[in-house]
Amino acid sequence: MRADVASLEARLGHCFADREILRRALTHSSHAHEQAGGATALARDNEQLEFLGDSVLGFLVSELLVSRFPACSEGRLSTLKAQLVSAAHLHKVAQALELGEYLKLGRSEEKTGGRAKKTLLVNAAEALIAALYLDGGMEAARAFVEGQVVEGAHLADADPAHPSVADYKGALQELARARNLPLPRYSVIRECGPEHSKTFTVEVRIGKEWSSQGEGLSKKSAAQKAARDVYDRLRGCKDAE
């Protein structure tokens, strides 16, 4: 770990009563396994904290959005939430905190630029939220989410009635959860063309009633198109009620 955790505490505005929980939130599995001599059972990395932090983040973002935008529909709130909890946004949060400078990495991750890897930074941000929750309660976690995650997205300048959607797969998943529907399932049903210029057709299904297909030059773009169609139809169905 290159930087001292005291400077991170200053950035967070929270002094940890248990510094060990903060250190664990910043410890990648590569470092923990090295310290444990390869004994996985003894490893103390941030993976469990990441799991908890993801749930705490989702709850707090939902709470803050409902409080801030009481006139928004369920679908619009789900869209905003999907943006705020996305890996792309959490990556920006981690970069703003210079979280990579505080990570404890194994030699292999250090050599391959682990401090700048998006996945490691996003995971550490979620683990940090869990550490704040465990050390300071929900208020400490709420202060971080409101100040670093929600305010950092400049939602005050956004029109909640017409939110832009960058990730329709994420937005559709959140909307399905909000409607108590099965989670979306994606499958590649067709590949056409030569290896260097393929076209993919991806189908998305939510239970038996909702499905769509999208076509694109990559599986990702095709899935996004399919997700967008179902997302728009689901929202339209709700708005018509």
Long-range contacts (C-beta under 8 A, 24 or more apart in sequence): 1-26, 1-102, 1-103, 1-104, 2-101, 2-102, 2-115, 3-98, 3-101, 3-102, 5-102, 8-97, 8-99, 8-102, 11-97, 11-98, 12-97, 12-128, 12-132, 12-144, 13-143, 13-147, 14-132, 14-135, 14-136, 14-140, 14-143, 14-144, 16-131, 16-135, 16-136, 17-135, 17-136, 18-134, 18-135, 21-49, 21-131, 21-134, 21-135, 22-128, 22-131, 22-135, 23-104, 24-49, 24-127, 24-131, 25-49, 25-124, 25-127, 25-128, 25-130, 25-131, 26-99, 26-102, 26-103, 26-104, 26-124, 26-127, 26-128, 27-103, 27-104, 28-103, 28-104, 28-105, 28-106, 28-109, 28-114, 28-120, 28-124, 29-106, 30-105, 30-106, 30-107, 30-108, 30-109, 30-114, 31-104, 31-105, 31-106, 31-109, 33-106, 34-106, 34-107, 46-123, 46-124, 46-127, 47-123, 47-127, 49-126, 49-127, 49-128, 49-130, 49-131, 49-134, 50-123, 50-124, 50-126, 50-127, 50-130, 51-130, 52-130, 52-133, 52-134, 53-125, 53-126, 53-127, 53-128, 53-129, 53-130, 53-131, 53-133, 54-85, 54-126, 56-129, 56-130, 56-133, 56-138, 56-141, 57-85, 57-126, 57-129, 57-145, 57-149, 58-85, 60-138, 60-141, 60-142, 60-145, 60-146, 61-85, 61-145, 61-149, 61-150, 63-142, 64-142, 64-145, 64-146, 64-150, 65-150, 68-150, 68-155, 69-160, 71-160, 72-160, 72-161, 73-235, 73-238, 73-239, 74-175, 74-178, 74-179, 74-238, 75-175, 75-178, 75-234, 75-235, 75-238, 75-239, 76-160, 76-161, 76-163, 77-178, 78-171, 78-174, 78-175, 78-177, 78-178, 79-163, 79-165, 79-171, 79-174, 79-175, 80-155, 80-158, 80-160, 80-163, 81-174, 82-165, 82-167, 82-170, 82-171, 82-173, 82-174, 83-153, 83-163, 83-165, 83-166, 83-167, 83-170, 83-171, 84-149, 84-150, 84-153, 85-170, 86-166, 86-167, 86-170, 87-118, 87-119, 87-122, 88-166, 88-167, 89-149, 89-152, 89-153, 90-121, 90-122, 90-125, 90-126, 90-149, 91-118, 91-121, 91-122, 91-125, 92-152, 93-125, 93-148, 93-149, 93-152, 94-121, 94-122, 94-124, 94-125, 95-121, 96-148, 96-152, 97-125, 97-148, 99-124, 99-125, 99-128, 165-228, 165-231, 167-224, 168-224, 168-225, 168-227, 168-228, 168-231, 169-223, 169-224, 169-227, 171-227, 171-231, 172-204, 172-206, 172-227, 172-228, 172-230, 172-231, 172-234, 175-231, 175-234, 175-235, 176-206, 176-234, 179-234, 179-238, 181-206, 181-207, 181-210, 182-206, 182-207, 184-227, 184-230, 186-223, 186-226, 188-219, 188-222, 189-213, 202-226, 204-230, 206-230, 206-234, 210-234
